[in-house]
Amino acid sequence: MALKNIQQLKLQQKLLPQQIMLMKLLQLPTLALEERIKEELEANPALEEENEQSSDDELYENNEPEKEQEIDENGDPNEDESQLHTNDVEMEDYMDAEELDSYKYEISNKGADDVQREFVVVEGPDFYDLLEQQLYEQNLSEQQFTIGIFLIGSLDEDGYLRRELDSVTDDLAFKVNINATLDEVKTVLKVIQNFDPPGVGAQTLQECLLIQLKRKAEQTREVRMAIDIVSNHMDDFSKKHYEKITRKLGIDNEELKDVIEEIKHLNPKPGNTNDKATSSSEIIPDFIININDSKPEISINGRNLPDLKISNEYLEMLKEYSKSKDKQAKEATGFIKGKIEGAEWFIEALQQRYNTMLLCMHAIVEFQKEYFITGDEKNLKPMILKDVATKVNLDLSTISRVANSKYVQTPYGTFSLKSFFSEAMSKDDGEEISSREVKKIIKEVIEQENKHNPYTDDELCNKLKEKGYAIARRTVAKYREQMEIPVGRLRKEV
């Protein structure tokens, strides 16, 4: 087949770089946005941080978290046109101008009352470093020490060695060039299992619990019985078949309760012991809602976001280079112009992010106004992304990006923005309710159940029907799993 040229007309829609940047910034939570701004400051020399607050009346002060933006009758924020749009950087416009309007090239991410806070993080040795320190204190041969370092590096984040020892010996031969026997590896592993925290180096949960029980200083009757149960009746214990255990051991429920309390105080994940303070990350709210005179007031958390502006030095450099006809000066002019345009796009994208987030949050609060005033989850109305998108006249994907990974601080606690979205369900009387209200009812019923004989999913379904919530059993099971509540058999207590 012969090659030939064909002319073809095509109509395509493509996103501009500014739109792509806005979409990426829109889905970032506050902490990630801080990092993104730092990256942009490092990558673009034409963008700089305004360290000192200017007293100039033209300073761009639109982003004050405490300032409440008014919403017009169409649900759009009422703002000056100069605040909504930043002019494109046209070199011909400002090269001849004697003075530059700073408000076009600056953005303030904090209000006048915001306090700049710096957080000092002190890092100590991690879990693996602590184990290696203990390994140095042991009287081991050079080969045993190398095996120990390899085993410590093979532990997972929970402190378990979940690999087969045969695989470990093979890896030692291929990666470290040590021909160790299985017995040598087991010997070194036993040494590591005596390290702190107790239970580290175990291969199974059963072994982890046994190591901790056997290392207890006082081997009381409860501890000895706990060792017996974990060693010989672990399957019945994990499934909470307490009747079988009491019958096999010849003990009553009170004795079993003491043994269970002993086991409950053990640590099933010894590897997380030293990371408890750092593993639970702090939740930084993206929105803050206060209630004044029964009216919700919304602000966006500025936190430690810096005030940004285009570098005056780069603007002056552009004016100087643009006067020259030299080839190198033209190249420098193109480079500087690109950096200034990139800085302007970034500042404008941050401003659009602010306006979009505030607009969407106003719509959500207006939709769920009764909840935000009372704090009662039963007042939450069914709401989906499409409801907000229709109200603010934005695309569904934009609302999804706003709701993704964002948190809102209210007088009743800090919640994920997604938690306010729920499906609509109908009660027996036809009233529409949200799925979150149903989850709360399920949780209340489970909290009030007899823990010696907890409800099954079928019984929970019947209890909900008595309260006027006609819900299928599979729906009850789905909501229970979403709340991370185990089945009735695993909720049973002695």
C-alpha positions in Angstrom: 0.0 0.0 0.0 1.5 3.4 -1.1 2.1 6.1 1.5 0.3 9.4 0.9 -0.5 12.6 2.7 -4.1 13.3 3.8 -5.4 16.6 5.1 -8.0 16.1 7.9 -9.9 18.6 10.0 -10.4 17.6 13.6 -12.2 19.3 16.5 -10.6 18.6 19.9 -10.9 19.9 23.4 -7.7 20.3 25.3 -7.0 21.6 28.8 -4.7 24.6 29.1 -1.7 24.3 31.4 -3.4 26.8 33.8 -6.5 24.6 34.0 -4.4 21.5 34.7 -2.5 23.4 37.4 -5.8 24.5 39.0 -7.2 21.0 39.0 -4.1 19.7 40.7 -4.0 22.4 43.3 -7.8 22.0 44.0 -7.5 18.4 45.1 -4.6 19.1 47.5 -5.3 19.4 51.3 -3.7 22.1 53.4 -0.5 20.2 54.3 0.1 19.0 50.7 -0.6 22.6 49.4 2.2 23.9 51.8 4.7 21.4 50.2 3.5 22.3 46.7 4.0 26.0 47.3 7.5 25.3 48.7 8.4 23.3 45.6 7.1 26.1 43.3 9.2 28.7 45.3 12.3 26.6 44.8 11.6 25.9 41.1 10.6 29.4 40.0 12.9 32.2 41.0 10.4 34.8 39.7 8.0 33.8 42.5 9.0 34.9 46.0 7.5 35.0 49.5 6.4 38.3 51.0 7.9 38.1 54.4 6.8 41.5 55.7 3.3 42.8 55.5 3.1 45.8 53.3 1.1 48.9 54.4 0.4 49.8 50.8 -3.4 50.2 50.2 -3.0 48.3 46.9 -1.6 45.1 48.6 -3.6 42.1 47.6 -5.5 41.2 50.7 -8.3 39.0 49.4 -7.4 35.8 51.1 -8.2 36.7 54.8 -9.5 33.5 56.4 -11.5 35.5 58.9 -13.2 37.6 56.3 -16.6 36.2 55.4 -17.5 36.5 51.7 -21.1 37.4 50.9 -23.1 35.1 48.7 -25.5 36.6 46.2 -28.9 35.2 45.3 -27.4 33.0 42.6 -25.0 31.4 45.1 -21.9 33.2 43.7 -19.4 35.1 45.9 -19.7 38.9 45.5 -16.2 40.1 44.8 -14.5 42.9 42.9 -13.6 42.0 39.4 -10.0 42.9 40.2 -10.0 40.2 42.9 -11.3 37.5 40.8 -8.9 37.9 37.8 -5.2 38.5 37.6 -4.2 40.2 34.4 -2.0 38.2 32.0 1.6 39.2 32.0 2.0 41.2 28.8 5.5 42.5 28.6 4.7 45.4 26.3 2.1 46.7 28.9 4.5 47.1 31.8 7.8 47.7 30.2 6.8 51.3 29.4 5.0 51.9 32.6 6.8 53.9 35.3 5.1 52.2 38.2 3.8 48.6 38.5 0.6 47.7 40.3 1.8 45.3 43.0 -1.7 43.9 43.6 -1.7 42.2 40.2 1.3 40.2 41.1 0.8 39.3 44.8 -1.4 37.0 46.8 -1.9 36.9 50.6 -2.8 33.6 52.0 -3.2 34.8 55.6 -5.3 37.3 57.4 -4.0 40.1 59.6 -4.7 38.1 62.8 -3.0 35.0 61.7 -0.1 33.9 63.8 3.0 32.4 62.1 3.8 29.2 63.9 6.9 27.1 63.4 6.9 23.5 64.5 10.1 21.8 65.7 10.2 18.1 65.0 12.7 16.0 67.0 13.5 12.6 65.5 15.1 9.8 67.5 16.3 6.4 66.5 13.6 4.4 64.7 12.4 0.8 65.4 15.1 -0.9 63.3 17.9 1.3 64.8 16.9 0.3 68.3 17.0 -3.4 67.4 20.4 -3.0 65.8 21.7 -1.2 69.0 20.6 -4.2 71.0 22.2 -6.6 68.5 25.6 -4.8 69.0 25.3 -5.6 72.7 25.1 -9.4 72.1 28.1 -11.7 72.1 27.8 -12.9 68.5 30.3 -14.1 65.9 30.8 -11.9 62.8 28.6 -14.3 60.7 25.8 -14.4 63.4 25.9 -10.6 63.6 25.5 -10.3 59.8 22.6 -12.7 59.9 21.0 -10.7 62.7 21.3 -7.4 60.7 19.7 -9.2 57.7 16.8 -10.6 59.9 16.1 -7.2 61.4 16.0 -5.7 57.9 13.5 -8.4 56.9 11.0 -7.5 59.7 7.8 -5.8 58.6 6.4 -2.6 60.1 4.5 -4.6 62.7 7.7 -6.3 63.9 7.0 -9.7 62.4 9.2 -11.9 60.3 6.6 -13.1 57.9 9.0 -14.9 55.5 9.9 -18.5 55.6 13.3 -19.2 57.1 14.3 -21.3 54.1 13.8 -18.2 51.9 15.9 -16.2 54.4 18.8 -18.7 54.1 18.6 -18.5 50.3 18.7 -14.7 50.4 21.7 -14.8 52.7 23.6 -16.9 50.2 22.7 -14.8 47.1 22.7 -11.3 48.6 25.2 -11.4 51.5 27.3 -14.4 50.3 26.8 -16.2 53.6 26.1 -20.0 53.5 24.2 -20.2 56.8 22.3 -23.3 57.9 18.6 -23.2 58.9 19.7 -23.9 62.6 22.0 -20.9 62.6 19.2 -18.6 61.3 16.8 -20.0 64.0 19.5 -19.4 66.7 20.0 -15.8 65.8 16.2 -15.3 65.4 15.7 -16.5 69.0 18.3 -13.9 70.1 16.3 -11.2 68.4 13.0 -12.4 69.9 14.5 -11.6 73.4 14.9 -7.9 72.4 12.6 -5.1 73.3 9.8 -4.4 72.6 8.6 -7.9 73.7 7.2 -10.0 70.8 9.4 -8.6 68.1 10.7 -11.1 65.6 7.7 -13.4 65.9 6.5 -15.2 62.8 2.8 -15.4 63.8 0.4 -13.6 66.1 0.3 -16.8 68.3 4.1 -16.8 68.7 4.1 -13.0 69.4 1.6 -13.4 72.2 3.5 -16.4 73.7 6.8 -14.5 73.7 5.2 -11.7 75.7 3.5 -14.0 78.1 6.6 -16.1 78.8 8.6 -12.9 79.4 6.3 -11.6 82.2 8.1 -11.3 85.5 5.3 -12.8 87.5 4.0 -16.1 86.2 0.6 -15.9 87.9 -2.2 -18.5 87.5 -3.8 -16.2 84.9 -0.6 -15.9 82.9 -0.1 -19.7 82.9 -3.7 -20.2 81.8 -3.3 -17.5 79.1 -0.2 -19.4 77.8 -2.3 -22.6 77.7 -5.1 -20.9 75.8 -2.8 -19.2 73.3 -0.8 -22.4 72.8 -3.6 -25.0 72.5 -6.9 -23.1 72.0 -5.9 -20.1 69.8 -8.5 -21.0 67.1 -11.4 -21.1 69.6 -10.1 -17.9 71.3 -9.9 -15.9 68.1 -13.4 -17.0 67.2 -14.7 -16.2 70.7 -15.9 -19.7 71.3 -15.7 -19.2 75.0 -18.0 -22.0 76.0 -15.6 -24.5 74.4 -12.6 -23.1 76.3 -14.3 -23.1 79.7 -15.5 -26.6 79.1 -12.0 -27.9 78.0 -10.1 -26.1 80.8 -12.7 -26.7 83.5 -13.0 -23.0 84.5 -15.9 -20.6 85.0 -16.6 -17.4 83.2 -15.1 -15.2 85.9 -11.7 -17.0 85.6 -11.9 -16.8 81.8 -12.6 -13.1 82.1 -9.4 -12.5 84.1 -7.4 -14.5 81.5 -8.9 -12.5 78.6 -7.9 -9.3 80.4 -4.4 -10.6 80.7 -4.2 -11.3 76.9 -5.8 -8.0 76.0 -2.9 -6.1 77.6 -0.5 -7.7 75.2 0.7 -5.9 72.1 -0.2 -7.6 68.9 2.0 -5.2 66.8 5.3 -4.7 68.7 6.8 -3.0 65.7 4.5 0.0 66.1 5.5 0.6 69.7 8.1 3.3 69.0 6.1 4.9 66.2 2.9 5.6 68.1 3.6 9.2 68.5 4.5 9.8 64.9 2.2 7.2 63.1 -1.0 9.1 63.9 -0.7 12.1 61.7 -2.2 15.3 62.8 -5.4 16.3 60.9 -5.2 19.9 59.6 -8.7 21.2 58.8 -9.0 23.0 55.4 -12.2 24.8 56.5 -13.2 26.3 59.8 -16.9 26.8 60.7 -18.0 28.8 63.7 -21.6 29.4 64.8 -22.5 33.0 65.7 -26.1 33.9 66.5 -27.3 30.6 65.0 -25.5 31.4 61.7 -22.6 29.4 60.4 -19.5 31.4 59.4 -17.0 29.9 57.0 -13.3 30.5 56.6 -10.5 28.7 54.9 -7.6 27.7 57.0 -4.6 29.8 56.0 -2.2 28.1 58.4 1.4 28.6 57.4 0.8 29.4 53.8 3.2 32.2 52.7 2.2 35.4 51.0 3.3 35.2 47.3 4.2 37.8 44.8 6.2 38.1 41.6 9.8 39.2 42.2 10.3 42.9 41.5 13.9 42.1 40.7 12.8 39.9 37.8 10.4 42.5 36.6 13.2 45.1 36.5 15.6 42.6 34.8 12.9 42.1 32.1 12.6 45.8 31.5 16.4 46.1 31.2 17.0 43.1 28.9 14.0 44.0 26.7 15.7 47.3 25.7 18.7 45.5 24.3 18.7 44.0 20.7 21.5 41.6 21.6 20.8 37.9 20.9 21.7 36.8 24.4 19.5 39.5 25.8 16.6 38.2 23.8 17.2 34.7 25.1 17.3 36.1 28.6 14.1 38.0 28.0 12.3 34.9 26.9 13.5 33.0 29.9 12.5 35.7 32.4 9.1 36.2 30.6 8.4 32.4 30.9 9.2 32.4 34.7 7.1 35.5 35.3 4.2 34.0 33.4 4.6 30.7 35.4 4.6 32.7 38.6 1.4 34.6 37.6 -0.4 31.4 36.6 0.5 29.8 40.0 -0.7 32.9 41.9 -3.9 33.0 39.9 -4.5 29.2 40.3 -4.2 29.6 44.1 -6.7 32.4 44.0 -9.1 30.4 41.9 -8.6 27.5 44.2 -9.6 29.7 47.2 -12.7 31.0 45.5 -13.9 27.6 44.3 -13.4 25.9 47.7 -15.2 28.7 49.5 -18.1 28.6 47.0 -18.5 24.8 47.3 -18.3 25.0 51.1 -20.9 27.7 51.2 -23.2 25.4 49.2 -22.6 22.4 51.5 -23.2 24.5 54.6 -26.4 25.9 53.1 -27.5 22.4 52.2 -26.7 21.0 55.7 -27.5 24.2 57.7 -29.6 22.5 60.3 -26.9 20.1 61.1 -24.2 22.7 61.4 -26.4 24.7 63.8 -27.4 21.8 66.0 -24.6 19.3 65.6 -27.1 16.4 65.5 -26.3 13.9 62.9 -30.0 13.0 62.5 -30.4 16.5 60.9 -28.1 15.6 58.0 -29.9 15.6 54.7 -29.2 13.2 51.9 -26.6 15.0 49.6 -24.6 13.8 46.7 -21.9 15.5 44.6 -24.4 16.3 41.9 -26.5 18.3 44.3 -23.6 20.7 45.1 -22.4 20.8 41.4 -25.9 21.9 40.3 -26.1 24.5 43.0 -22.7 26.2 42.3 -22.9 25.5 38.5 -19.6 23.6 38.4 -18.5 20.3 37.0 -19.0 17.2 39.0 -15.3 16.4 38.9 -14.5 19.8 40.4 -16.7 19.1 43.4 -15.1 15.7 43.8 -11.7 17.3 43.9 -12.8 19.8 46.5 -14.3 17.1 48.7 -11.3 14.8 48.3 -9.0 14.6 51.3 -10.4 17.8 52.9 -11.4 18.3 56.5 -13.7 20.8 58.1 -13.4 22.0 61.7 -16.8 22.5 63.4 -17.8 23.2 67.0 -18.7 19.5 67.2 -15.4 18.1 66.0 -13.3 17.8 62.8 -14.8 15.7 60.1 -13.9 14.6 56.6 -15.8 16.7 54.0 -16.9 13.4 52.3 -18.7 12.4 55.5 -21.4 15.0 54.7 -22.3 13.3 51.5 -24.6 10.4 51.8 -27.2 8.5 49.8 -30.9 9.1 50.2 -33.1 6.4 51.9 -36.8 6.4 52.8 -38.5 5.6 56.1 -41.8 3.8 56.3 -43.6 7.2 56.4 -41.9 8.2 53.1 -39.5 10.7 54.8 -36.1 10.9 53.1 -33.1 10.3 55.4 -29.4 10.1 54.9 -27.4 6.9 55.1 -25.3 8.5 57.9 -28.4 8.8 60.1 -29.0 5.1 59.6 -25.4 4.3 60.5 -25.8 6.3 63.7 -29.0 4.3 64.6 -27.2 1.0 63.9 -24.3 2.1 66.2 -26.7 3.1 69.0 -28.5 -0.2 68.8 -25.2 -2.1 69.0 -24.0 0.0 71.9 -27.2 -0.9 73.8 -27.2 -4.6 73.0 -26.5 -7.4 75.5 -22.8 -8.1 75.1 -23.2 -11.6 76.3 -25.6 -12.2 73.4 -25.0 -9.6 70.7 -27.4 -9.1 67.8 -26.9 -10.8 64.5 -27.4 -8.7 61.3 -30.9 -10.2 60.9 -31.7 -9.0 64.5 -30.3 -5.6 63.8 -32.4 -5.4 60.7 -35.5 -6.2 62.7 -34.6 -3.6 65.4 -34.3 -0.9 62.7 -37.7 -1.9 61.2 -39.2 -1.4 64.7 -37.8 2.2 64.6 -39.3 2.8 61.1 -36.2 2.1 59.0 -37.0 -0.6 56.5 -33.5 -1.7 55.4 -32.3 -4.9 53.9 -30.0 -7.2 55.9 -27.2 -6.9 53.3 -27.4 -3.1 53.7 -27.1 -3.3 57.4 -24.1 -5.6 57.0 -22.5 -3.1 54.5 -23.0 -0.1 56.9 -21.7 -2.1 59.8 -18.5 -3.0 57.9 -18.1 0.6 56.8 -18.1 1.6 60.5 -15.6 -1.2 61.2 -17.9 -3.0 63.6 -17.4 -6.8 63.7 -20.1 -9.3 63.4 -22.2 -10.3 66.4 -20.2 -13.4 67.2 -16.9 -11.3 67.5 -18.6 -8.7 69.7 -19.5 -11.3 72.3 -18.0 -10.8 75.8 -17.8 -13.2 78.7 
